[in-house]
């Protein structure tokens, strides 16, 4: 029970640190919006980070579909 309590406390403290980082990234992106170079880079990075889970999920769905289809072809 103590481990769970410590985990909750650490997660609550970590939330504060992550919000601080988001504010810093937002400020840098807004300041460099005039140049356009860093803002475009941040947006591209966000798109790459967003695409990876979808690719993994798509591969998993394709793998399961192939397995299910292969088991359906077996005569009973």
URCOR-V864397 format. One record per residue. N is the residue number from 1. RES is the residue in three letters. PHI is phi in degrees with one decimal (999 if undefined). PSI is psi in whole degrees, 0 to 359 (none if undefined). BURIAL is I if it has 9 or more other C-alpha atoms within 8 Angstrom, else O. Layout:
{{N & RES & PHI & PSI & BURIAL} {N & RES & PHI & PSI & BURIAL}}
This chain:
{{1 & UNK & 999 & 325 & O} {2 & UNK & -66.1 & 325 & O} {3 & UNK & -64.2 & 319 & O} {4 & UNK & -64.3 & 318 & O} {5 & UNK & -63.1 & 317 & O} {6 & UNK & -64.8 & 321 & O} {7 & UNK & -63.2 & 316 & O} {8 & UNK & -62.8 & 316 & O} {9 & UNK & -62.4 & 316 & O} {10 & UNK & -64.7 & 322 & O} {11 & UNK & -66.0 & 320 & O} {12 & UNK & -65.0 & 320 & O} {13 & UNK & -69.2 & 326 & O} {14 & UNK & -69.4 & 331 & O} {15 & UNK & -61.6 & 320 & O} {16 & UNK & -62.8 & 320 & O} {17 & UNK & -68.4 & 321 & O} {18 & UNK & -70.2 & 323 & O} {19 & UNK & -64.9 & 323 & O} {20 & UNK & -62.2 & 319 & O} {21 & UNK & -65.6 & 320 & O} {22 & UNK & -62.5 & 321 & O} {23 & UNK & -66.0 & 321 & O} {24 & UNK & -64.9 & 316 & O} {25 & UNK & -63.0 & 319 & O} {26 & UNK & -64.8 & 318 & O} {27 & UNK & -64.4 & 318 & O} {28 & UNK & -64.9 & 318 & O} {29 & UNK & -65.6 & 321 & I} {30 & UNK & -69.3 & 322 & O} {31 & UNK & -67.5 & 326 & O} {32 & UNK & -95.0 & 10 & I} {33 & UNK & -65.7 & 333 & I} {34 & UNK & -64.6 & 320 & O} {35 & UNK & -73.5 & 321 & O} {36 & UNK & 86.7 & 343 & O} {37 & UNK & -74.7 & 310 & O} {38 & UNK & -70.5 & 323 & I} {39 & UNK & -61.7 & 319 & I} {40 & UNK & -66.2 & 322 & O} {41 & UNK & -65.5 & 319 & O} {42 & UNK & -65.4 & 318 & I} {43 & UNK & -64.2 & 320 & O} {44 & UNK & -65.0 & 320 & O} {45 & UNK & -62.3 & 320 & O} {46 & UNK & -63.9 & 319 & O} {47 & UNK & -65.3 & 320 & O} {48 & UNK & -63.5 & 316 & O} {49 & UNK & -64.9 & 327 & O} {50 & UNK & -73.6 & 328 & O} {51 & UNK & -74.0 & 328 & O} {52 & UNK & -59.7 & 311 & O} {53 & UNK & -61.3 & 324 & O} {54 & UNK & -67.1 & 322 & O} {55 & UNK & -65.1 & 318 & O} {56 & UNK & -63.8 & 315 & O} {57 & UNK & -63.7 & 320 & O} {58 & UNK & -64.4 & 318 & O} {59 & UNK & -63.4 & 317 & O} {60 & UNK & -62.1 & 316 & O} {61 & UNK & -64.5 & 319 & O} {62 & UNK & -63.3 & 318 & O} {63 & UNK & -63.4 & 315 & O} {64 & UNK & -65.3 & 318 & O} {65 & UNK & -59.7 & 316 & O} {66 & UNK & -64.7 & 320 & O} {67 & UNK & -64.3 & 316 & O} {68 & UNK & -65.4 & 317 & O} {69 & UNK & -65.4 & 323 & O} {70 & UNK & -68.2 & 324 & O} {71 & UNK & -75.4 & 335 & O} {72 & UNK & -71.9 & 334 & O} {73 & UNK & -80.0 & 347 & O} {74 & UNK & -72.5 & 123 & O} {75 & UNK & -70.8 & 142 & O} {76 & UNK & -104.0 & none & O}}
